[in-house]
């Protein structure tokens, strides 16, 4: 389980993933990305538990793919 992040410009920003259905509530992951390119974030073990939902706030020119296992 994990993330694949693609950032198309060199401008920096943070990807913030909330345990919620909106951009508020508990922040479970915050990833700083500052260079153009694609990178993986792998979660060890059983990964991260989202109890309410998943909402990602992304900087401009950034895409995110989340791999998950429904429990």
PDB file with SEQRES, HELIX, SHEET and CRYST1 records, atoms N, CA, C and O in Angstrom:
SEQRES   1 A   71  UNK UNK UNK UNK UNK UNK UNK UNK UNK UNK UNK UNK UNK          
SEQRES   2 A   71  UNK UNK UNK UNK UNK UNK UNK UNK UNK UNK UNK UNK UNK          
SEQRES   3 A   71  UNK UNK UNK UNK UNK UNK UNK UNK UNK UNK UNK UNK UNK          
SEQRES   4 A   71  UNK UNK UNK UNK UNK UNK UNK UNK UNK UNK UNK UNK UNK          
SEQRES   5 A   71  UNK UNK UNK UNK UNK UNK UNK UNK UNK UNK UNK UNK UNK          
SEQRES   6 A   71  UNK UNK UNK UNK UNK UNK                                      
SHEET    1 AA1 3 UNK A  27  UNK A  33  0                                        
SHEET    2 AA1 3 UNK A  13  UNK A  18 -1                                        
SHEET    3 AA1 3 UNK A  55  UNK A  57 -1                                        
SHEET    1 AA2 3 UNK A  37  UNK A  42  0                                        
SHEET    2 AA2 3 UNK A   2  UNK A   7 -1                                        
SHEET    3 AA2 3 UNK A  62  UNK A  67 -1                                        
CRYST1    1.000    1.000    1.000  90.00  90.00  90.00 P 1           1          
ATOM      1  N   UNK A   1       0.835  -1.164   0.000  1.00  0.00           N  
ATOM      2  CA  UNK A   1       0.000   0.000   0.000  1.00  0.00           C  
ATOM      3  C   UNK A   1       0.885   1.234   0.000  1.00  0.00           C  
ATOM      4  O   UNK A   1       1.956   1.246   0.607  1.00  0.00           O  
ATOM      5  N   UNK A   2       0.423   2.276  -0.691  1.00  0.00           N  
ATOM      6  CA  UNK A   2       1.218   3.478  -0.745  1.00  0.00           C  
ATOM      7  C   UNK A   2       0.678   4.479  -1.735  1.00  0.00           C  
ATOM      8  O   UNK A   2      -0.485   4.424  -2.134  1.00  0.00           O  
ATOM      9  N   UNK A   3       1.554   5.406  -2.128  1.00  0.00           N  
ATOM     10  CA  UNK A   3       1.202   6.505  -3.019  1.00  0.00           C  
ATOM     11  C   UNK A   3       2.193   6.585  -4.169  1.00  0.00           C  
ATOM     12  O   UNK A   3       3.356   6.206  -4.033  1.00  0.00           O  
ATOM     13  N   UNK A   4       1.716   7.082  -5.302  1.00  0.00           N  
ATOM     14  CA  UNK A   4       2.591   7.486  -6.402  1.00  0.00           C  
ATOM     15  C   UNK A   4       2.275   8.949  -6.670  1.00  0.00           C  
ATOM     16  O   UNK A   4       1.127   9.300  -6.943  1.00  0.00           O  
ATOM     17  N   UNK A   5       3.289   9.802  -6.592  1.00  0.00           N  
ATOM     18  CA  UNK A   5       3.133  11.241  -6.769  1.00  0.00           C  
ATOM     19  C   UNK A   5       3.837  11.658  -8.045  1.00  0.00           C  
ATOM     20  O   UNK A   5       4.980  11.270  -8.284  1.00  0.00           O  
ATOM     21  N   UNK A   6       3.152  12.455  -8.874  1.00  0.00           N  
ATOM     22  CA  UNK A   6       3.769  13.036 -10.067  1.00  0.00           C  
ATOM     23  C   UNK A   6       3.643  14.539  -9.970  1.00  0.00           C  
ATOM     24  O   UNK A   6       2.545  15.081  -9.848  1.00  0.00           O  
ATOM     25  N   UNK A   7       4.789  15.208 -10.026  1.00  0.00           N  
ATOM     26  CA  UNK A   7       4.829  16.668  -9.910  1.00  0.00           C  
ATOM     27  C   UNK A   7       5.480  17.201 -11.182  1.00  0.00           C  
ATOM     28  O   UNK A   7       6.605  16.824 -11.507  1.00  0.00           O  
ATOM     29  N   UNK A   8       4.775  18.079 -11.905  1.00  0.00           N  
ATOM     30  CA  UNK A   8       5.232  18.499 -13.228  1.00  0.00           C  
ATOM     31  C   UNK A   8       6.104  19.740 -13.243  1.00  0.00           C  
ATOM     32  O   UNK A   8       6.707  20.042 -14.273  1.00  0.00           O  
ATOM     33  N   UNK A   9       6.194  20.470 -12.141  1.00  0.00           N  
ATOM     34  CA  UNK A   9       7.033  21.669 -12.119  1.00  0.00           C  
ATOM     35  C   UNK A   9       7.988  21.612 -10.938  1.00  0.00           C  
ATOM     36  O   UNK A   9       7.883  20.725 -10.090  1.00  0.00           O  
ATOM     37  N   UNK A  10       8.915  22.556 -10.881  1.00  0.00           N  
ATOM     38  CA  UNK A  10       9.883  22.584  -9.795  1.00  0.00           C  
ATOM     39  C   UNK A  10       9.405  23.347  -8.567  1.00  0.00           C  
ATOM     40  O   UNK A  10      10.111  23.394  -7.559  1.00  0.00           O  
ATOM     41  N   UNK A  11       8.206  23.952  -8.635  1.00  0.00           N  
ATOM     42  CA  UNK A  11       7.683  24.692  -7.483  1.00  0.00           C  
ATOM     43  C   UNK A  11       7.358  23.724  -6.357  1.00  0.00           C  
ATOM     44  O   UNK A  11       6.850  22.628  -6.593  1.00  0.00           O  
ATOM     45  N   UNK A  12       7.655  24.134  -5.141  1.00  0.00           N  
ATOM     46  CA  UNK A  12       7.429  23.226  -4.015  1.00  0.00           C  
ATOM     47  C   UNK A  12       6.011  23.363  -3.474  1.00  0.00           C  
ATOM     48  O   UNK A  12       5.313  24.341  -3.741  1.00  0.00           O  
ATOM     49  N   UNK A  13       5.612  22.373  -2.719  1.00  0.00           N  
ATOM     50  CA  UNK A  13       4.307  22.373  -2.083  1.00  0.00           C  
ATOM     51  C   UNK A  13       4.144  21.119  -1.248  1.00  0.00           C  
ATOM     52  O   UNK A  13       4.996  20.231  -1.271  1.00  0.00           O  
ATOM     53  N   UNK A  14       3.065  21.053  -0.525  1.00  0.00           N  
ATOM     54  CA  UNK A  14       2.796  19.888   0.321  1.00  0.00           C  
ATOM     55  C   UNK A  14       1.548  19.167  -0.137  1.00  0.00           C  
ATOM     56  O   UNK A  14       0.545  19.791  -0.481  1.00  0.00           O  
ATOM     57  N   UNK A  15       1.617  17.865  -0.138  1.00  0.00           N  
ATOM     58  CA  UNK A  15       0.437  17.021  -0.327  1.00  0.00           C  
ATOM     59  C   UNK A  15      -0.038  16.664   1.075  1.00  0.00           C  
ATOM     60  O   UNK A  15       0.720  16.119   1.877  1.00  0.00           O  
ATOM     61  N   UNK A  16      -1.286  16.972   1.362  1.00  0.00           N  
ATOM     62  CA  UNK A  16      -1.837  16.691   2.684  1.00  0.00           C  
ATOM     63  C   UNK A  16      -3.015  15.745   2.515  1.00  0.00           C  
ATOM     64  O   UNK A  16      -3.938  16.026   1.751  1.00  0.00           O  
ATOM     65  N   UNK A  17      -2.983  14.624   3.226  1.00  0.00           N  
ATOM     66  CA  UNK A  17      -4.056  13.639   3.144  1.00  0.00           C  
ATOM     67  C   UNK A  17      -4.747  13.560   4.503  1.00  0.00           C  
ATOM     68  O   UNK A  17      -4.129  13.300   5.535  1.00  0.00           O  
ATOM     69  N   UNK A  18      -6.047  13.794   4.454  1.00  0.00           N  
ATOM     70  CA  UNK A  18      -6.865  13.856   5.659  1.00  0.00           C  
ATOM     71  C   UNK A  18      -7.681  12.580   5.835  1.00  0.00           C  
ATOM     72  O   UNK A  18      -8.053  11.937   4.854  1.00  0.00           O  
ATOM     73  N   UNK A  19      -7.958  12.217   7.079  1.00  0.00           N  
ATOM     74  CA  UNK A  19      -8.920  11.163   7.399  1.00  0.00           C  
ATOM     75  C   UNK A  19     -10.283  11.831   7.507  1.00  0.00           C  
ATOM     76  O   UNK A  19     -10.807  12.029   8.603  1.00  0.00           O  
ATOM     77  N   UNK A  20     -10.851  12.176   6.348  1.00  0.00           N  
ATOM     78  CA  UNK A  20     -12.105  12.908   6.302  1.00  0.00           C  
ATOM     79  C   UNK A  20     -12.588  12.938   4.858  1.00  0.00           C  
ATOM     80  O   UNK A  20     -11.898  12.450   3.963  1.00  0.00           O  
ATOM     81  N   UNK A  21     -13.758  13.503   4.626  1.00  0.00           N  
ATOM     82  CA  UNK A  21     -14.280  13.664   3.277  1.00  0.00           C  
ATOM     83  C   UNK A  21     -14.104  15.088   2.762  1.00  0.00           C  
ATOM     84  O   UNK A  21     -14.657  15.444   1.721  1.00  0.00           O  
ATOM     85  N   UNK A  22     -13.338  15.905   3.485  1.00  0.00           N  
ATOM     86  CA  UNK A  22     -13.047  17.288   3.102  1.00  0.00           C  
ATOM     87  C   UNK A  22     -11.662  17.648   3.632  1.00  0.00           C  
ATOM     88  O   UNK A  22     -11.035  16.871   4.353  1.00  0.00           O  
ATOM     89  N   UNK A  23     -11.194  18.847   3.258  1.00  0.00           N  
ATOM     90  CA  UNK A  23      -9.859  19.288   3.671  1.00  0.00           C  
ATOM     91  C   UNK A  23      -9.880  19.839   5.092  1.00  0.00           C  
ATOM     92  O   UNK A  23      -9.586  21.012   5.323  1.00  0.00           O  
ATOM     93  N   UNK A  24     -10.230  18.983   6.026  1.00  0.00           N  
ATOM     94  CA  UNK A  24     -10.225  19.334   7.448  1.00  0.00           C  
ATOM     95  C   UNK A  24     -10.156  18.044   8.241  1.00  0.00           C  
ATOM     96  O   UNK A  24     -10.286  16.958   7.676  1.00  0.00           O  
ATOM     97  N   UNK A  25      -9.956  18.152   9.531  1.00  0.00           N  
ATOM     98  CA  UNK A  25      -9.894  16.960  10.371  1.00  0.00           C  
ATOM     99  C   UNK A  25      -8.462  16.502  10.588  1.00  0.00           C  
ATOM    100  O   UNK A  25      -7.521  17.290  10.495  1.00  0.00           O  
ATOM    101  N   UNK A  26      -8.313  15.221  10.879  1.00  0.00           N  
ATOM    102  CA  UNK A  26      -7.000  14.652  11.194  1.00  0.00           C  
ATOM    103  C   UNK A  26      -6.133  14.525   9.943  1.00  0.00           C  
ATOM    104  O   UNK A  26      -6.547  13.938   8.943  1.00  0.00           O  
ATOM    105  N   UNK A  27      -4.925  15.084  10.014  1.00  0.00           N  
ATOM    106  CA  UNK A  27      -3.940  14.915   8.942  1.00  0.00           C  
ATOM    107  C   UNK A  27      -3.181  13.629   9.232  1.00  0.00           C  
ATOM    108  O   UNK A  27      -2.531  13.514  10.271  1.00  0.00           O  
ATOM    109  N   UNK A  28      -3.257  12.657   8.320  1.00  0.00           N  
ATOM    110  CA  UNK A  28      -2.563  11.390   8.522  1.00  0.00           C  
ATOM    111  C   UNK A  28      -1.256  11.307   7.748  1.00  0.00           C  
ATOM    112  O   UNK A  28      -0.341  10.583   8.140  1.00  0.00           O  
ATOM    113  N   UNK A  29      -1.169  12.054   6.639  1.00  0.00           N  
ATOM    114  CA  UNK A  29       0.064  12.046   5.841  1.00  0.00           C  
ATOM    115  C   UNK A  29       0.295  13.460   5.321  1.00  0.00           C  
ATOM    116  O   UNK A  29      -0.638  14.125   4.870  1.00  0.00           O  
ATOM    117  N   UNK A  30       1.534  13.912   5.387  1.00  0.00           N  
ATOM    118  CA  UNK A  30       1.932  15.157   4.737  1.00  0.00           C  
ATOM    119  C   UNK A  30       3.258  14.901   4.033  1.00  0.00           C  
ATOM    120  O   UNK A  30       4.252  14.538   4.663  1.00  0.00           O  
ATOM    121  N   UNK A  31       3.257  15.096   2.713  1.00  0.00           N  
ATOM    122  CA  UNK A  31       4.442  14.827   1.897  1.00  0.00           C  
ATOM    123  C   UNK A  31       4.888  16.133   1.256  1.00  0.00           C  
ATOM    124  O   UNK A  31       4.101  16.790   0.574  1.00  0.00           O  
ATOM    125  N   UNK A  32       6.132  16.511   1.467  1.00  0.00           N  
ATOM    126  CA  UNK A  32       6.701  17.698   0.843  1.00  0.00           C  
ATOM    127  C   UNK A  32       7.320  17.292  -0.480  1.00  0.00           C  
ATOM    128  O   UNK A  32       8.150  16.384  -0.533  1.00  0.00           O  
ATOM    129  N   UNK A  33       6.916  17.965  -1.553  1.00  0.00           N  
ATOM    130  CA  UNK A  33       7.524  17.681  -2.845  1.00  0.00           C  
ATOM    131  C   UNK A  33       8.035  18.991  -3.421  1.00  0.00           C  
ATOM    132  O   UNK A  33       7.322  19.994  -3.447  1.00  0.00           O  
ATOM    133  N   UNK A  34       9.277  18.970  -3.881  1.00  0.00           N  
ATOM    134  CA  UNK A  34       9.891  20.222  -4.326  1.00  0.00           C  
ATOM    135  C   UNK A  34      10.598  20.132  -5.669  1.00  0.00           C  
ATOM    136  O   UNK A  34      11.106  21.142  -6.158  1.00  0.00           O  
ATOM    137  N   UNK A  35      10.645  18.969  -6.272  1.00  0.00           N  
ATOM    138  CA  UNK A  35      11.288  18.828  -7.585  1.00  0.00           C  
ATOM    139  C   UNK A  35      10.331  18.128  -8.537  1.00  0.00           C  
ATOM    140  O   UNK A  35       9.497  17.325  -8.118  1.00  0.00           O  
ATOM    141  N   UNK A  36      10.457  18.437  -9.805  1.00  0.00           N  
ATOM    142  CA  UNK A  36       9.625  17.794 -10.813  1.00  0.00           C  
ATOM    143  C   UNK A  36      10.003  16.325 -10.935  1.00  0.00           C  
ATOM    144  O   UNK A  36      11.178  15.969 -10.855  1.00  0.00           O  
ATOM    145  N   UNK A  37       8.999  15.473 -11.129  1.00  0.00           N  
ATOM    146  CA  UNK A  37       9.259  14.054 -11.309  1.00  0.00           C  
ATOM    147  C   UNK A  37       8.188  13.203 -10.661  1.00  0.00           C  
ATOM    148  O   UNK A  37       7.161  13.706 -10.205  1.00  0.00           O  
ATOM    149  N   UNK A  38       8.444  11.913 -10.628  1.00  0.00           N  
ATOM    150  CA  UNK A  38       7.519  10.944 -10.049  1.00  0.00           C  
ATOM    151  C   UNK A  38       8.247  10.177  -8.960  1.00  0.00           C  
ATOM    152  O   UNK A  38       9.394   9.769  -9.143  1.00  0.00           O  
ATOM    153  N   UNK A  39       7.583   9.980  -7.827  1.00  0.00           N  
ATOM    154  CA  UNK A  39       8.187   9.199  -6.753  1.00  0.00           C  
ATOM    155  C   UNK A  39       7.119   8.415  -6.011  1.00  0.00           C  
ATOM    156  O   UNK A  39       5.936   8.753  -6.056  1.00  0.00           O  
ATOM    157  N   UNK A  40       7.549   7.366  -5.329  1.00  0.00           N  
ATOM    158  CA  UNK A  40       6.663   6.484  -4.576  1.00  0.00           C  
ATOM    159  C   UNK A  40       6.816   6.737  -3.088  1.00  0.00           C  
ATOM    160  O   UNK A  40       7.894   7.084  -2.606  1.00  0.00           O  
ATOM    161  N   UNK A  41       5.721   6.557  -2.372  1.00  0.00           N  
ATOM    162  CA  UNK A  41       5.733   6.549  -0.916  1.00  0.00           C  
ATOM    163  C   UNK A  41       5.110   5.215  -0.514  1.00  0.00           C  
ATOM    164  O   UNK A  41       3.927   4.983  -0.763  1.00  0.00           O  
ATOM    165  N   UNK A  42       5.900   4.336   0.107  1.00  0.00           N  
ATOM    166  CA  UNK A  42       5.433   2.996   0.473  1.00  0.00           C  
ATOM    167  C   UNK A  42       5.218   2.949   1.981  1.00  0.00           C  
ATOM    168  O   UNK A  42       6.079   3.375   2.751  1.00  0.00           O  
ATOM    169  N   UNK A  43       4.070   2.430   2.396  1.00  0.00           N  
ATOM    170  CA  UNK A  43       3.752   2.307   3.821  1.00  0.00           C  
ATOM    171  C   UNK A  43       4.036   0.886   4.266  1.00  0.00           C  
ATOM    172  O   UNK A  43       3.514  -0.060   3.677  1.00  0.00           O  
ATOM    173  N   UNK A  44       4.842   0.721   5.280  1.00  0.00           N  
ATOM    174  CA  UNK A  44       5.178  -0.629   5.751  1.00  0.00           C  
ATOM    175  C   UNK A  44       4.024  -1.267   6.520  1.00  0.00           C  
ATOM    176  O   UNK A  44       3.095  -0.586   6.952  1.00  0.00           O  
ATOM    177  N   UNK A  45       4.098  -2.562   6.677  1.00  0.00           N  
ATOM    178  CA  UNK A  45       3.115  -3.290   7.490  1.00  0.00           C  
ATOM    179  C   UNK A  45       1.716  -3.203   6.926  1.00  0.00           C  
ATOM    180  O   UNK A  45       1.499  -3.416   5.733  1.00  0.00           O  
ATOM    181  N   UNK A  46       0.769  -2.890   7.788  1.00  0.00           N  
ATOM    182  CA  UNK A  46      -0.635  -2.814   7.382  1.00  0.00           C  
ATOM    183  C   UNK A  46      -1.020  -1.461   6.811  1.00  0.00           C  
ATOM    184  O   UNK A  46      -2.191  -1.244   6.498  1.00  0.00           O  
ATOM    185  N   UNK A  47      -0.081  -0.554   6.668  1.00  0.00           N  
ATOM    186  CA  UNK A  47      -0.371   0.746   6.082  1.00  0.00           C  
ATOM    187  C   UNK A  47      -0.973   1.711   7.076  1.00  0.00           C  
ATOM    188  O   UNK A  47      -0.646   1.681   8.262  1.00  0.00           O  
ATOM    189  N   UNK A  48      -1.862   2.574   6.587  1.00  0.00           N  
ATOM    190  CA  UNK A  48      -2.492   3.619   7.398  1.00  0.00           C  
ATOM    191  C   UNK A  48      -3.998   3.401   7.383  1.00  0.00           C  
ATOM    192  O   UNK A  48      -4.578   3.148   6.327  1.00  0.00           O  
ATOM    193  N   UNK A  49      -4.629   3.496   8.538  1.00  0.00           N  
ATOM    194  CA  UNK A  49      -6.071   3.285   8.662  1.00  0.00           C  
ATOM    195  C   UNK A  49      -6.810   4.613   8.529  1.00  0.00           C  
ATOM    196  O   UNK A  49      -6.567   5.551   9.288  1.00  0.00           O  
ATOM    197  N   UNK A  50      -7.706   4.679   7.563  1.00  0.00           N  
ATOM    198  CA  UNK A  50      -8.605   5.823   7.394  1.00  0.00           C  
ATOM    199  C   UNK A  50      -9.969   5.387   7.879  1.00  0.00           C  
ATOM    200  O   UNK A  50     -10.575   4.490   7.291  1.00  0.00           O  
ATOM    201  N   UNK A  51     -10.464   6.002   8.938  1.00  0.00           N  
ATOM    202  CA  UNK A  51     -11.731   5.578   9.531  1.00  0.00           C  
ATOM    203  C   UNK A  51     -12.923   6.321   8.946  1.00  0.00           C  
ATOM    204  O   UNK A  51     -14.014   5.757   8.868  1.00  0.00           O  
ATOM    205  N   UNK A  52     -12.742   7.581   8.531  1.00  0.00           N  
ATOM    206  CA  UNK A  52     -13.855   8.403   8.063  1.00  0.00           C  
ATOM    207  C   UNK A  52     -13.932   8.444   6.546  1.00  0.00           C  
ATOM    208  O   UNK A  52     -15.011   8.280   5.977  1.00  0.00           O  
ATOM    209  N   UNK A  53     -12.818   8.656   5.896  1.00  0.00           N  
ATOM    210  CA  UNK A  53     -12.736   8.792   4.449  1.00  0.00           C  
ATOM    211  C   UNK A  53     -11.330   9.227   4.099  1.00  0.00           C  
ATOM    212  O   UNK A  53     -10.461   9.299   4.968  1.00  0.00           O  
ATOM    213  N   UNK A  54     -11.102   9.518   2.825  1.00  0.00           N  
ATOM    214  CA  UNK A  54      -9.786   9.989   2.383  1.00  0.00           C  
ATOM    215  C   UNK A  54      -9.993  11.238   1.544  1.00  0.00           C  
ATOM    216  O   UNK A  54     -10.754  11.230   0.576  1.00  0.00           O  
ATOM    217  N   UNK A  55      -9.310  12.309   1.921  1.00  0.00           N  
ATOM    218  CA  UNK A  55      -9.334  13.540   1.134  1.00  0.00           C  
ATOM    219  C   UNK A  55      -7.898  14.021   0.972  1.00  0.00           C  
ATOM    220  O   UNK A  55      -7.161  14.131   1.952  1.00  0.00           O  
ATOM    221  N   UNK A  56      -7.502  14.307  -0.265  1.00  0.00           N  
ATOM    222  CA  UNK A  56      -6.137  14.774  -0.537  1.00  0.00           C  
ATOM    223  C   UNK A  56      -6.175  16.212  -1.035  1.00  0.00           C  
ATOM    224  O   UNK A  56      -6.928  16.536  -1.954  1.00  0.00           O  
ATOM    225  N   UNK A  57      -5.365  17.071  -0.430  1.00  0.00           N  
ATOM    226  CA  UNK A  57      -5.181  18.448  -0.884  1.00  0.00           C  
ATOM    227  C   UNK A  57      -3.838  18.485  -1.615  1.00  0.00           C  
ATOM    228  O   UNK A  57      -2.799  18.181  -1.030  1.00  0.00           O  
ATOM    229  N   UNK A  58      -3.867  18.861  -2.902  1.00  0.00           N  
ATOM    230  CA  UNK A  58      -2.675  18.810  -3.755  1.00  0.00           C  
ATOM    231  C   UNK A  58      -2.279  20.188  -4.244  1.00  0.00           C  
ATOM    232  O   UNK A  58      -3.150  21.020  -4.501  1.00  0.00           O  
ATOM    233  N   UNK A  59      -0.977  20.454  -4.382  1.00  0.00           N  
ATOM    234  CA  UNK A  59      -0.532  21.684  -5.032  1.00  0.00           C  
ATOM    235  C   UNK A  59      -0.850  21.632  -6.532  1.00  0.00           C  
ATOM    236  O   UNK A  59      -1.182  20.573  -7.067  1.00  0.00           O  
ATOM    237  N   UNK A  60      -0.746  22.766  -7.192  1.00  0.00           N  
ATOM    238  CA  UNK A  60      -0.969  22.821  -8.637  1.00  0.00           C  
ATOM    239  C   UNK A  60       0.029  21.929  -9.369  1.00  0.00           C  
ATOM    240  O   UNK A  60       1.150  21.724  -8.903  1.00  0.00           O  
ATOM    241  N   UNK A  61      -0.385  21.407 -10.507  1.00  0.00           N  
ATOM    242  CA  UNK A  61       0.463  20.574 -11.372  1.00  0.00           C  
ATOM    243  C   UNK A  61       0.942  19.296 -10.694  1.00  0.00           C  
ATOM    244  O   UNK A  61       2.027  18.803 -11.001  1.00  0.00           O  
ATOM    245  N   UNK A  62       0.157  18.765  -9.793  1.00  0.00           N  
ATOM    246  CA  UNK A  62       0.513  17.542  -9.073  1.00  0.00           C  
ATOM    247  C   UNK A  62      -0.622  16.544  -9.199  1.00  0.00           C  
ATOM    248  O   UNK A  62      -1.794  16.906  -9.092  1.00  0.00           O  
ATOM    249  N   UNK A  63      -0.272  15.287  -9.427  1.00  0.00           N  
ATOM    250  CA  UNK A  63      -1.284  14.225  -9.428  1.00  0.00           C  
ATOM    251  C   UNK A  63      -0.875  13.167  -8.412  1.00  0.00           C  
ATOM    252  O   UNK A  63       0.298  13.032  -8.065  1.00  0.00           O  
ATOM    253  N   UNK A  64      -1.857  12.432  -7.950  1.00  0.00           N  
ATOM    254  CA  UNK A  64      -1.647  11.459  -6.879  1.00  0.00           C  
ATOM    255  C   UNK A  64      -2.445  10.204  -7.182  1.00  0.00           C  
ATOM    256  O   UNK A  64      -3.620  10.278  -7.541  1.00  0.00           O  
ATOM    257  N   UNK A  65      -1.808   9.058  -7.039  1.00  0.00           N  
ATOM    258  CA  UNK A  65      -2.488   7.762  -7.134  1.00  0.00           C  
ATOM    259  C   UNK A  65      -2.324   7.082  -5.791  1.00  0.00           C  
ATOM    260  O   UNK A  65      -1.209   6.944  -5.287  1.00  0.00           O  
ATOM    261  N   UNK A  66      -3.443   6.655  -5.210  1.00  0.00           N  
ATOM    262  CA  UNK A  66      -3.410   5.979  -3.912  1.00  0.00           C  
ATOM    263  C   UNK A  66      -3.728   4.500  -4.133  1.00  0.00           C  
ATOM    264  O   UNK A  66      -4.733   4.162  -4.759  1.00  0.00           O  
ATOM    265  N   UNK A  67      -2.877   3.632  -3.621  1.00  0.00           N  
ATOM    266  CA  UNK A  67      -3.116   2.198  -3.653  1.00  0.00           C  
ATOM    267  C   UNK A  67      -3.585   1.779  -2.269  1.00  0.00           C  
ATOM    268  O   UNK A  67      -2.950   2.098  -1.264  1.00  0.00           O  
ATOM    269  N   UNK A  68      -4.705   1.061  -2.226  1.00  0.00           N  
ATOM    270  CA  UNK A  68      -5.254   0.692  -0.926  1.00  0.00           C  
ATOM    271  C   UNK A  68      -5.870  -0.700  -0.958  1.00  0.00           C  
ATOM    272  O   UNK A  68      -6.105  -1.275  -2.021  1.00  0.00           O  
ATOM    273  N   UNK A  69      -6.115  -1.208   0.207  1.00  0.00           N  
ATOM    274  CA  UNK A  69      -6.783  -2.499   0.376  1.00  0.00           C  
ATOM    275  C   UNK A  69      -8.005  -2.256   1.234  1.00  0.00           C  
ATOM    276  O   UNK A  69      -7.895  -1.782   2.365  1.00  0.00           O  
ATOM    277  N   UNK A  70      -9.165  -2.580   0.700  1.00  0.00           N  
ATOM    278  CA  UNK A  70     -10.394  -2.381   1.461  1.00  0.00           C  
ATOM    279  C   UNK A  70     -10.536  -3.488   2.476  1.00  0.00           C  
ATOM    280  O   UNK A  70     -10.403  -4.670   2.157  1.00  0.00           O  
ATOM    281  N   UNK A  71     -10.809  -3.088   3.713  1.00  0.00           N  
ATOM    282  CA  UNK A  71     -10.724  -4.019   4.786  1.00  0.00           C  
ATOM    283  C   UNK A  71     -11.897  -4.700   5.250  1.00  0.00           C  
ATOM    284  O   UNK A  71     -11.816  -5.505   6.179  1.00  0.00           O  
TER     285      UNK A  71                                                      
END                                                                             
